[in-house]
Amino acid sequence: MRALFIAGAHTDVGKTYVACALIAAARAQGLAVGAFKPAVSGMDPSDWGDSDPGRLLAALDRPLTAANLQAMSPLRFRAALSPPMAARLEGYDLRLETLVGLCQDALAAAGPELMLIEGAGGVMSPLSEDATNLDLMAALGLPVILVGGSYLGAISHTLTAASVVQARGLDLAAVILSQDADPSAPDFAETAKDVARFLPGALIISAPRNGQDWARALI
């Protein structure tokens, strides 16, 4: 089984969009694929179809049932804050050990040929009381797909995230730049060129908003 960690250079840069595109590309090639997002915040338990786990389940063509939601994202919190802050409001002490155990169980139980683990927030965003996303990534040791944006400032966020991922000794499998919806955002192609200029040797993939053909390059 091949497993990848989907990480973000920033919050809301398109991690789940990228994960869903990879799922679609893998399924189009006849591959069995699975996904797991251990912790998610900002979840409305009465309306979660368009949430990150809901979108992942839809991409996998799995029914939006309570059981499938629990299997996809077992740690869910209401407040739209970092997972540890949201968990704290509900009296839950979220720890790295718990997240690592959940991910390892999901990886061990997975039958798919491709398994995707998705983080929450940016690489250095707190993911538990004692760890960032990067700490979970390091504990799992999976190749990393880093998702960056193309908004003003995204180059700095992407290069910084890539730097800390590589400094931790992780395999930066690819950097995917998700096109910003704001028409006033910097030129998308030029943004990709600048990121590539400062990340020599890295696989840089542009993910425009008008198609998902780019996902095939990673399957």
RALIN-V825024 format. One record per helix or strand. SS is the DSSP state (hx for helix, st for strand). FROM is the first residue (numbers start at 1). LEN is the number of residues. Records with the same first field share a line. If there is no record, write none. Layout:
SS->FROM-LEN / FROM-LEN
This chain:
st->2-7 / 33-4 / 39-2 / 75-2 / 114-9 / 126-3 / 131-2 / 143-6 / 172-7 / 204-4
hx->15-14 / 52-8 / 66-7 / 83-7 / 96-14 / 133-8 / 154-14 / 188-11 / 213-6
